[in-house]
Amino acid sequence: MSLALYNHSSFKLSKALTNLYSTSFSLGIRVFSKEFRDPVYAIYGYVRLADEIVDTFHDWDKKQLLDDFRNETFRAIKTGISTNPVINAFQHTVREFNIDHSLINAFLNSMERDLYNSSYDRDDYDNYIFGSAEAVGLMCLYVFVNGNHEMYKKLEYPAQMLGSAFQKVNFLRDIKSDIDERGRIYLPGATGTEYINDANKQKLEDEVDREFIEALKGIKQLPSGAKLGVYSAFLCYQFLFRKIKRTDIKKLLKERVRISNPKKIALLLRSFVEVKLLETT
């Protein structure tokens, strides 16, 4: 009973972490079928904690902390237990859904790049996006297909495109704080602030437009228990992206574009209606 309570508490802590850090994802996860919620909370809580190591733990040796985090992750996956509740919930999810360990390594490798890189050329940028975003989307896809290899292969590319689009929207939304607080530029090929302009912004926006189109094709084919949650997040990010597209780069460098909580709820309600239509067409 005590071990079951600890495991239950581990997932609860991952859920709390998700709710504190992202209202958009939290709303989406709440409308997943019950069997998907805890595993997705576990994945998000895990990647959030790793992100915090490289973004906010400035008074400690981040490289050592990240190395310890990586080692504890794979030790926990091997043994089936961790005294870190977030890692404990994550390892349960990895083991239950047979998540490919190469995706975890790709994610952690991208986190490590943030310790050293302040900008990226095109190839490095694409590799970073794969690890930091696409790999996370693929981890969630393992949960959604629950062992259906054929469905996984069919939805693999759209899942990558969705993760990539979400990450690039985040980069545009957070461009001011990334530069001011972390000294990073996430526009491919922009090696200094002199390269941050509306032309480079437009190039990234064109990529996001294409990726959203491919991602939606996959969302339509997701299992019904996952479709509503993913589609609601898609609508939130699409709405945010449209606001960003209407905002010039000079304004983005001064203030963060946001979506109000009432608007997020309205988009969630809209997603209920549109998913019903998707499932009947």
Secondary structure, DSSP 8 states (H G I E B T S, - for coil): -HHHHHHHHHHHHHHHHHHHH-HHHHHHHHTS-HHHHHHHHHHHHHHHHHHHHHHH-TTS-HHHHHHHHHHHHHHHHHHT--SSHHHHHHHHHHHHHT--HHHHHHHHHHHHHTTT-S---HHHHHHHHIIIIIHHHHHHHHHHHTT-HHHHHHHHHHHHHHHHHHHHHHHHHTHHHHHHHH----STT--SGGG-SHHHHHHHHHHHHHHHHHHHHHHTTS-HHHHHHHHHHHHHHHHHHHHHHTS-HHHHTTS-----HHHHHHHHHHHHHHHHHHHH-
